Amino acid sequence: MIPFFHRRFLAGALLLAGLLTAFPPERAAAQDAGAMQISWEVRNRFRLFREERDFLLHVENARNRSILAAEQSLELQSEGRGWARNMVNRLCIDLQGRVNQPCTRDNTKENYLTPIDHPVTVRLAGAVPVGATCAWSFDDGDGPQQSTFDCAEPINLRVRYGKQTVASVDVSSGSDPTQRVQTEIQVRDIFVAGLGDSIASGEGNPDRPLALSDEGFCFRSYLGTAGAQYYRPSRAGFKGGRACEAPDTLANWQRYSALWFNSPCHRSLYSYQARTALALAVRYTHVAVTFLPLACTGASISDGLLGSQRARECPPGKTGVCDISVNAQVAELREALTAARKRQPERTLDLVLLSVGANDVYFSGLVADVIVETATERAIFRRSGVMASVDDSRDALARELPQNFVKLREALKPLVGGDLSHVVYVSYANPALADGGVPCRGGRAGFDIHPSFNADPQRLARVSTFVDTEFLPQLKGLATCTRGALCRDPEADRMTFVDSHQAAFADHGFCAHSGNDPEFDRTCFAENGQSFNPDIVSAASQPMLCGRGASEFRAYLPRARWIRDANDSYFAAMTYPQGLPAASQPTDIHDATWGVLSAVYGGAVHPSAEGHAAMADAALPAASAVLGLDAAPPGVTRGLLAPLLPGARQ
């Protein structure tokens, strides 16, 4: 026997079907397009954000825009101070990288890795009669929840994770027949992990860049004479010894650091991995995205992904040598997934975003070889292993990287159910191209923050050619099991590979300039490499030759260059090199080692926020395809309710 409720629904459905067959197909389609339907979306669906206002800011700026265009819009809205500067304190992961369990999101405590329910907003859309009344029912199998509201009112509720909720609404309007609309609600919670090195972590883009002082700060040169001192902008708020002869404590200096949402790894919300995960949540309204960022600047496959590594920087407030060890990323991911499956056995890792390999071939050493010119510094860097040649990198590319990739592949495979297509490998871009792929010509422009810097044109050309013709093609082969890569089962071992952003970067290397660049950049960063006051007396109070205050610099404004140069790195992050081995640590805050590394240790020759947004634009279609997010949504059932028989109950 068919229950009365369902008999009425069936009769109404048959009546509607009969009416539709009486119309021509095009008229029926037009009527269906304007018909009532239930729409729903997950609220605050990027679960890293604790407060919905932060998510809605991104939704609003993403309307009909690419991720890059949205980033540029947000940069202008924030007047170059960056949209993440306050959001960084409102996350479900703390500044030490620990997941908050539980995390209070919009006044509700949730388990971050294993949510039991999700907040959704449900609306009746389409040709809704004015003043109609909606009797709503939501049933997840444990009995319906019912309520009646004006049909113009949205309904907010929480639906259970992993269960389908049937939503139905009876629409009453005057003497018109009551109509019923029904749909199914099931939130898909996507678990995304981010792994890799400084390109993956967002190096160069602190969530809250430091504030710069308009006064100077003294650095010593390696030569050690008074005449070898030089001044560069100081950190705003620092009242200690700014002169080389008046040193102060590191603890005092550190209080005015840039802020990252994870200092030991320089993880940033601007990273392409965070932006890709966020874009998935913005674009697909029926999903929630649980993002676990684990990438760490300085990571290689062996030291970082498969093994532990030294921290890049201690959290602000910690003094002395930064001896924090960062756990292996794969082990961290495995532990998180195991803990999640104890609570929800069906929980899976849906997607891994990955960029790694540059540190395996000593890319930072190549950068040092290109930009450090003076003989003293070059000799010191060679002895300490900081500098590498193209031949050194070529040897590592042929011998070490393929073997390391085999180990990484085997470590990741069980975490993604044996199918490495769920690992989206996002390749690097050549940082030294502009004007449609012409190599940067070198020089001091953008690198005059330190007296020993000068990008040598010949060395730069060699590195650029090596990157384009050897390094990037080899990486693609390793990720896709081509070019002789060591893959046991190419079909299962092939990662999803993304490199479509490389063409865009060919116009936006570190030497790119535009008349639309920020006024401070055009006025104060001289193309002849003479941006800073060479007089150590007057530079103490006015370090910029342009006569403007360094505090006017804005790290997050649209620029032609999508690659941070050394000046950008110093002005945005000014990172004290705490993460170096003890033997290489600066002796005090004016030390020559810190003077050199302050410019490059915080992200020189790394993508800017715009660059990361362009990378995310390339990664998003690949991630969507792997996750199958563009499949058609389930259909909507509509019907007219038959009139109630006398004495019958609804």
N, C-alpha and C positions, 0 to 999 in steps of 0.2 A: 504494500500500500504506500502510495506517495503521500508524505505529510502535507497537510493543508498549505503550509507556508510555501512549500516547493511547487504544489499544484498551481497556486496563484501566480507564482513567478513563471512557471512553464507556460501557462495560458497567456500571460502578458507577452512573453517572448515570441510565441507563435503569432499573436496578433500583430506585433511589430514587424515580424518577418513578412506577414501577408501584406501589410501596408507598403513595405519597401518594394515588394515585387510589382506593385501596381505603378510605380514610378519608373521613368527611363533611368538607365544606369547612372548617367551624369547627374540627374536630379537627386537620386538616392545618395550618391557620393557627396554632393554638396550639403544635403541635409545631415549626413553623418559627420561632416567636418564641423558643423556648428552644434552638434548634439552635446548634451551634458556628459561629462566624464569626471572621474575622480583623479586628481593629480596629487602626487606626494613627493616629498623630498626629505632627505636626511638633513638635520640641522647640524651646524658646526662639524662638518664631516671630515675635516682634517684634524685628526684626534690629538695631534701634538699641541694644538692650541687649546688652552684652558678656557678662553673666553670667545664667545661667538662674534663679538665686534671685530676681533682680529681677522677672523675668516671672512666676514662680510666685506671688509675693506678690499680683500683680494677678489671676491666675487664681483663687486661693483667695478673694479678697474679692469677686470678681464672681459667685460661684455664686448663681444665682436672684436676682440684684440688678440694678437699673439702674446705669448709670455713676455717676449722682448718689449712689445709696445706697452704692455701693462707695467713692466718694470720702469720704463721711461716715464710713464704717467705718474707712478708712485714717487719716482725720484723728484719730479717737479713739484708734486704736492708737498713733499717733505722739505722742499727747498734745499735738497742735497744732503740733508742730515741722515736720510735713510729710514725706511718704513720699519725696520726691525729693531730700532734702538730701544723701544719700550716693550715690544712683544717678547724680547729675549727673556724678560722676567716673568712671562706668563705662559710657560710651557709645562708639559707633563714630564719633562726630563730636566733635571737640575744642572747647574753649571759645572758639576763634576762628572756629568754623563750618566748619572743614576736615574733610572726610571722611577717616577713617583708612584708608589703602590699603597693605597689607591691614589688616583689623581682626581681632584675635585674640579669637574668641568661644568661650568654654568650652574653651580650650586648643587651638583649631583656627584657623589663619589662613584668613580668607575675604576675597574681594573683595566689598566692601559693595554696590556698585551692580550687580555682575554675578556672583552666586554660581554656582559650578560644581556644587555639591551641597548637600543639606540633611540635617540630622540628624533621624531619625524613630525613634519607638518603636513596635514592633509587638507585639501581644498576641493570644492566642487567647481569645476570649470565648464566653459561652454555657454550655451544659451540658457542660463539660469533665470527663471521668472523673477521679476522684481518682487521683493517681499516674501519670497517662498520660505517655507520652513523645512529644515532638514532633520530627519530622525536618523542618527548615525548608529551603526553597530560595528564593532571590531571584535573579531573572534580568532584567537590563536589556538583553538582546540581545547582551552580550559574554560569555556563559557564566554558568551559575548559581553562586551562593555558597551552600554548604550547611553546615548545622550541626545538632546534635541536643542538645536540652535537655529538662528537665522542663517540661511544658506550663504550669506556673504561672509560669515565668520569662519576663519580657518580653525582647524582642530589640531592641537598639540598633544601628542602622546608618546609613550615609549613602547617600542615593539621588541619582542624577544629575539635575541641573537640566534640564528640558525633555524628559526621557525617561521612558517608562513602565517601571516595574519590576513584574514578575509575581511575587507572593508566593504560595507554596503550602506547605502543611504536611500531613504524613502523621501522623495521630494513632493511636498504638498503646496499647492498654490490655488486658493479660492475653490471654485467648483470644478477645476480641471482634474482629470484623473491623476491619482498618485503615481509617480514614476519611481522606479527603483534603478539605481546604478550600482555596480559592484566591480571590485577589482581585488587583486592580491598584492599584498605588501610583504616583501622579504628583502631585508638589507643584506648586501654582500659586504662583509668587512674584509678589506684587502690588506694583507700584511706585507709591507715593503721594507727591505733592508738596504742600507747604503754602505758599500764597502770601497776601500781604495786609499789613495794617497792624497796629497795636497790639492790636486785638481778636483778630487771627489769631495773633500771636506769643505772647500770654499776659501782656502787660504788667500789672503790679500783683501778680504772683505769682512772686517770685524762687524759684528751685529751692532755695536755701538762704537764708532771710531773715536779715537781719543780727541780731546779738545786741545788745540794748539795754542801756545803762548805767542804773543807778538814779540817777545824778548828771545834772546839767544841762549844756547846751552853749549858749553865748551867740550870739544873732543880733542884728544891728543892724537898725533900722528905716530906711526911706528918709529920715526926718527928720534922722537923724544925731546927735541929742543923746544924752547918757548916759541920760536918762530914757526914751529910746525903745528901749533894749535889752530883750531878753526871753530867757528860758531855756526850752529844751525838752530832752527826754531826749537823751543823747549816745550814741555808739556804744561798746559794751563793748570794753574793751581799749585804747581811745585814751587815751594818757597825756600828750598835748601840751596846747597852750593851749586851755583850755575857756572862758576869759574873753575878751570882745571886745578887751580891751587886751593880750592875750597870744596873738597869732596864731601859727599853726603852718603847716607845709607841707602842700600838698594830698597829696603822696606819703604822708605819715604818716597822714593821715586815710583815704586810699583803702585802706590795708592792712586795714581793718575793714569793707569793703563787703559788701553782699549779693552772693550768687553766682548768676549766670544761666548756662545752658548756652551762651549766646552773649550777652556783655555789649553789644557794639555795637548789637544789635537787640533786646535784652531778650527773647530767646526763652526760653520756659519749658516744661518738661515738663507743666505743668498746663494748657497751652493746649487749647482744644477740638480743635484739629487733631491734636496729639499724642495726646489721649485718644481721638479717633475712630479713628485709625490703630491704636492699641493695642487698642481694643475689637474691631476686625476680627480681629486676631490672637488675642485671647482667645476670641472666639466661634466662629471657624471653624478647626477643628483640622487641616484638610488644606491650609491655605495658609501661606505666610510673607509677612510684610509688610516691605517696604523703604521706610522713610519718610525723605523728604528735606525738612527744615524750612527754609524760606527767608523766611518772613514777617518783617517788620521794623517795629518801632514807629516811628511818624512817617511811614510810607510813604503816598504818594498814587499814583495811577496813573502820572502823569508822572514824579514824583520818588520812585522806590522800586521800582515794578514795571517800567516801561519805561526809566527812567533811574536813575543812581546817586543816592545820598542821603548826607547826613551821618550819622555814627554817633550813637547816643543816648548812649553812654558808652564810655570806653576800658576795656579789660580791666584788672582789678586789678593794681596795680604800675606801670602806665604813668603818667608824670607830665606836667604841663603841659596845654596846650589839646588837646582830643581832635580831632585833624584826620583821623581815619580816615574814609575814604570807603567806603561799602558798595556793592558792585556791584549793578546792576539785577537784580532777582529773575528776570525772564523770561530774561535773558541767562545767568544762572547755571544755570537749569534747562535751557536749550538746550545749554549746554556739557556739563553732566552727562549728558544724554541722548545727545549725540553721542559722548562718550567711552564710554558703555556699549555703544552699537551697534557700535563698532569691535571690541569683544570678543565681543559677542553680537548679531549683526545682527537677530535676531528680538525683541530687547528693546523693550518698548513702555511708554509712560507710561499707566498704567491709570486713574489718578484724580488730579484736582487739587481740593484744598480751598481755598476762596477767600473772603475778606471784605475788601472795600476800598470806598472812596467817602467815608468820614467826613472824612478829611483834605482831600479835594478840595472839600468845602464848609465847611472851617474849623471843624470841630466843636470842637476844643480851644479855639478862640477864643470859641465860644459858652459853653463851660464857664467860661472866665476872666471873661466878661462877667457870668455869673450869680453867681459866688462872690466876686469881688473888689469890696469895698464902698468902701474909703476913697478919697478924691479923688486923693491923690498917686499911689497905685499905679495907679489907673485911667488917669490922664493918661499915666503912663510907659508902660503897656502899650498904650494906643492908639497912641502915637507909634512904638513898636517893632513894631507889627503883630501883637502877641500876642493882641489882643482883637478879636472880630468880633461883628456884630449879626445878628439873624435876617434882615434885608434883605440883608446881604452873603452869607449862606449861600443864601438863596433865589435870588439872582442867579446864583451859581455852580452851583446845582442845575439851573437852566434853561439856562445857556449852556455851561458848561465840562464838567460831568460826562457828558452824553450823548455829546459828541465824544470825550472820553477813553475812554469805554466802547467805542466803535467801534474805536479803536486797540488797546485791550487785547484785544478779541475777535479781531481779525485776528492779533495776535501769538500768542495761545494756540492758535488753531485748528490750525495745522500740528503742534503738539506733541502733540495728542490725536487725530491721525488725521483731522482735519476734523470731528469730532463733538463739539460743545461740551456735549452732555449729560454727558460725563465730567468736566466742571467743576461741582463741587457748590458753589454759592454759598450760604453761610450768612449770613443777614441779622443785623443788629444787633437788640438789644432796647432798649426805652426804659428808661434807667437811673433815671428819676425817678418811678416809680410804686410804690404799695404799697396794701394793703387792697383788692385786687381791681381795681386800675386807677385809684385816686384819686391825683392828682399830689401829690408831696411838698410840704409847706407851706413849706419853706425854713427859714432861720434859721441859727444858728451850730452847732447840734448836728452833730457829726461833722466840722466844719470849723473848730473853734476852735484848731487847731494853729498858725494864723497870725493875728495880731491884725487883719489887714486883710480877713479872710474873713468873709462872711456871705451865705448863699444868698438872694438877693432873691426874694421870693415872686412878684412880677409878672413879672420877667424869667424866672424858672424856669418859670412857667406858659406863657409865650409859647414858650420853647424846647421844652417838652414837647409842646405842641400842634403845633408845626412838625415835630417828629420823627414824631409819630403820623400826621398828616394829609397831610404833603407829602414828607418825606425818605424814610421807609420805603416808601410806595407807589411813589414814583418809582424807587427801587432795584429793587423787584420787577419793575417794567415794563422796566427796562434789562436785567435778567438774563434775563427770560423773553420778550423781544421783544413786549411788549404796551404799552399806553398810548402808542402812537406812537413806540416806540423805533426807532432806526435800525439795522435788521437787513437785510442783503442777502438772506439765505436763512433765514427764521424757523425752519424745521424743523431745520436744521443749526446755527444760531446760538443756539438756545435753551439756556441753562444749566439744570441741575437746581437748583431753588430750595428753600431750607429756611427756614421762619420759624415752625414750630410751637412753638418754645420761647418765643415772645414772650408767650403767654398766661400761662405759669408765672412769667415775670419781673414780671408785673403785681402780684404779691404780695411781691416781693423787691427793690425798689429801695433806693437808698442810705439811705433814711429808715426802712426796716422795722426793727421791734424785736420781741423775743419774750422771755418769761420764761425761755426755754431758751438765750438767748444766753450766751456765756462770762461767768463771774462778774466777771472783770476789766473787760470792756466795760460791764456793768451798773453796776459800782461806780465806775469811773474815767472813763468817757466820759459826761459830764453832758448830759442832754437840754436843759438851759438854756444850753449852750455855755460853761460855766465849768469846764473840766476841769483847767486848768493854773494853777500858782501865779503870781500877778502880781507878787510881791515879788522883785526881782532879787537880793536878798541870800540869802534862804532858798531860792529856786528853784535856786540853783547846786548845792545839795546834795539838794534834794527838789523836783523840778519838778512832781510830780503833786499836786493838791489832795486826792485821796483818801487820801494817805498811804502808798500802796503803791508798790512798785518797778516801773518801766516794764518791767523784764526779765521780769515775769510775763505780759506780753502774748503771745498765741499767734496768729500769722497764720492758722494752718490748724486751726481748730476750727469746727464747724457753727454758722452764724449765720442769723438771719432775713434779713439783707441779703446779696444775692448781688452787690452792687456795692460796690467799695471806695470809702469816703469819703476825705477828705483826711487824717484822722487815721490810718486804716488804711495809707494810702500811705506816710506818714512812718514809722510804726512798723515796717512790713515791709521797706521798701526804702531810705528816706532818701537818695534819689539826688542826688548832686551833679551839677549841670547842665553837664557837660563838653561835651556835644554842641552847645551853642549857638554861633552865630557869634562870632568873636573880639570884636566890638564889644559883645556882650551878656554876655560872660563875667564872672563875679564877680571882684572884685579880690583877695579872699582868702577863707578858709573861713568868715569871719563876715559876709561881705558881704550886703547887703539882698536882692540879686537871688537869691542862693542861698537865703536865708531863705524867700522866697515859693515858688520853684520846687521846693525840696526836698519840699514837701508834695504837689505835683501831678505832678512830673516822673517819679515812679516808679509811677504808675498810678491816681490818683484818678479816679473815675467810669469804672472799667473792671470787668469781671466778676471776681469772686473765683474760687478753684478750684472752689467749688460751682457758681457760675454757668457756668463753662466746662464742667463735667461735665453740666449740664443742656443746654447747647448741643450737646455731643457725643451725648447721648441723642436729640436731634432729628436730628442729622446721620447717625447710624449707619444707620437704615433706608434713607435715600436712597442712601448709599454702597453698602450691600449690594445694593440693587436695580440700581444702575448696573453693578455688577460681576457681577451674576447669581450671587451666592453662595448663594442659597437653593434652587438647583436640586437635584433628587434625586441622591444619590451613586450611583456605579456599583454594579450588583448583585454579589452574592457567589455564587460557584459552589461547590456542595458535592457530595460523592459518596462512595460506599462503594467501596473498592478490591476488585476481584475477587481471589480467592486466587491466589497465585503457582503456576504450573505447575511440576512437578518439574524441577529443573535450570535454570529460567529465572532471569535476573538482573533485579533492579529497576532 
